[in-house]
Amino acid sequence: MNKDSKTAKTEKGLFESVIAPIIVGIMFIFLILYKIAEFLGKWLIILSIPSFIVTMFIFLYQKEYGGVLVGGIGLILMLSLYFVFVKKSKKG
């Protein structure tokens, strides 16, 4: 029963009622996908380091030195990715 003349109802426009919620929803979906990719990437790097070490020992046992070289290169790459991405995210 408030009949104050100073209160005026404002209608929401097209942007506020339709476009803005769609943009916010899309941004929320991309944020969730980014967090999932960040989590999976971190654990993929962490779990691939021991697998490269085991692979190097298996190839060394089989005297396949090319495989040892590839495993060593992969291990170096994964360790560098670990120190760049995983250690950085723990500090910040």
Summary of the structure (lengths in Angstrom):
residues: 92
radius of gyration: 26.8
end to end distance: 54.1
largest distance: 91.1
contacts: 196
relative contact order: 0.09
helix: 82%
strand: 0%
